[in-house]
């Protein structure tokens, strides 16, 4: 992972009250130090990379990003296309 990483602190109470938001921050690249009574006790950090399913080419994400987005429910779109 080559992008810059931002570090910040969150208390155990913050983590309890805003778990989803704090996890989202970590997923976006931040390292969050969890502090309990003023003492750092843990770190929440992003994973290095998402594992790619077996059998897909290495540039699969690039291929998928070039495909047009289907507005609405893609399942319904496919169902109508098959009829």
Helices and strands as residue ranges (DSSP letters): E 7-11, H 12-17, H 19-27, E 31-36, E 39-44, H 60-66, H 74-82
